[in-house]
């Protein structure tokens, strides 16, 4: 592994308007704020009737947005806009497994921009689990053979069959900002994997993570991570929201530390999304869900709240001011919670019941920004 040193915070970003990209089961909406993040304007839809799993702005070129879509009877594809969503063009060659692979992409689930020194490079994760790369701004895609054709792939992925609703998925594709050849990915199911050679080979990295649903809970692979994020300001630290808990990894260690024990027992440590502070590696937020019995995947007790750690997961604090106090049975998917880079950080989440909620004070207080949208599948910030 290349030598890596912890990166520290950059200067505070200049205040400017913020756009939220709201991907839903029936199309794309955008929300744009004033500089104070006090007023928001809702626009849309684009792609009405298409299922959008992820829409992401390119930090290297803010005019460029990519959308992972499942277009009804036309199947899965990727769309690209070079003018902030005014016009879109479909990929000439979207992510697809090789002929004869015995697998078909059901949908592209996750999009990640490539390294800052590689303009035009993107990564995509699909269902069933496949890794794809574009060097053409999303217009054409090639499979990453080092994963898709790996001799252990079928074992890692559980034979492409598991109990994940809507199919097994590859997600949380991370590119080390110091080294374009250093990559992480996560799979539901499968676990977290690492490559240090630009995807030519991969290694499971799941020590310390429980797999309570397996006969042997201490597995090399076969886990169910829900979301994995770099810590802000320190890409040698990773946070993981998992089917079986909350975990932190501090490289070069290969064993994850359990950080879910500080969560209240009545709430638990299960959830889908995780957001990390853009500058403070000790700070992260989660949105817990009910993972008991039949896994209703709703806010525990119908009392939604975000939980924040400011000490790398040793303790967690409930933040729910402004949310309904009772009878709010929200589900927030893994891509449907995000943060901006302002100071203080703004947080945003979308529910499967079609509401967007926002906080401009790092989660201390919340208010509803939009209602009555289709099921929200992802929320991302575009500058």
Buried (B, 14 or more C-beta within 10 A) or exposed (E): EEEBEEBEBEEEEEEEEBBBBBBBBBBBBBBBBEEEBEEBEBEBBBBEEBBBBBBBBBEBEEEBBBBBBBBEEEBBBBBBBBEBBEEBEBBEEBBBBEEEEEBEBBBBBBBBBBBEEEBBBBBBBBBBBBBBBBBBBBBBBBBBEBBBEBEEBEEBBBEBEBEBEEBBBBBBBBBBBBBBBBBBBBBBBBBBBBBBEBBEEBEBBBEBBBBEEBEEEEBBBBBBBBBBBBBBBBBBBBBBBBBBBBBBBBBEEEEBBBBBEBBEEEBBBBBBBBBBBBBBBBBBBBBBBBBEEEEEBBBBBBBBBBBBBBEBBEBBBBBBEBBBEEEBBBBBBBBBBBBBBBEBBBBBBBBBBBBBBBBBBBBBBBEEBBEEBBBBBBBBBBE
